[in-house]
Amino acid sequence: MAAVSITMNKLIAGIVIAIVAASAVSVGVSMLIAGPEGPEGPQGPKGDTGAQGPQGETGDTGPAGATGPAGPTGSTGATGAPGATGAQGPRGYGVPQKGNISVSFSAFVPPSSDDSVSYSYTYGLRNTDTGVLSPCFAPIQLPHGANITNAYFYFYDNDNDFFDFYVVRGNLTDTYDEIGYAGNSPGSDTPGFASASLTGTNGRYSPQYAIVDNNNYHYFLHLWLPYSSTSTSYYRFYYALIEYELPA
């Protein structure tokens, strides 16, 4: 039995050696048959895209870009509600208001009862005091602050003597200030109704006294009336017209 067992072991070892030898011969034969390695073949077609990988971390913020050009102007918005009314402004300059007053012959009186004058609706005021030039006075009342701009005197003249007319202001300390004068010197031999004014040919006007100040002055008219007999009535005075302006 022992001899048979050794023989079996040898038999198995021989078989293994034979198999290994056969494999080596096969590999060698294969290498002899394949020959040397050939050149690299062309690249195969691109495979399908693989699945998207996970999102990477957010990178740092880059520097700000340059400011772009301004866009076009937008349309005008709706008008807002009106604001509150402002305070009243100062008074503006308006148009001066003009006015006048008339003074009838009947308002004129001589300074003394010894002076002879005659009043008549037909002949007006006449000086009948023989051969003298008679003065007569009449008060005038004008609005405070008014500016006397002119005065007209209406009369009848039929000889070479003439009238003198004055617009005057006075107070307790000043005898008087002449606002203006009008006259018809040297008179006329041509019968007719006539007039004279402060701004006329024989007139003069002092605007520095023309603003009416009723707080400090009184105002009146003063005329010198040539002699006129009741039979001739060469010189007759009828009325005066005072023009003024009130400030705006």
Protein Blocks (a to p, Z undefined) as FASTA:
>chain_A
ZZmmmmmmmmmmmmmmmmmmmmmmmmmmmmmmnopadddddddddddddddddddddddd
dddddddddddddddddddddddddddddddddddddddddddfklpccfbfkbccdddf
klopadfbghiacdddddddddehiacfbdcddddddbfbdcddddddddfkbmbdcfbd
cdfbebjfbgcdddddfklmkbccdfklmpccfklpccddddddddddfklomaccfbdc
ddddddZZ
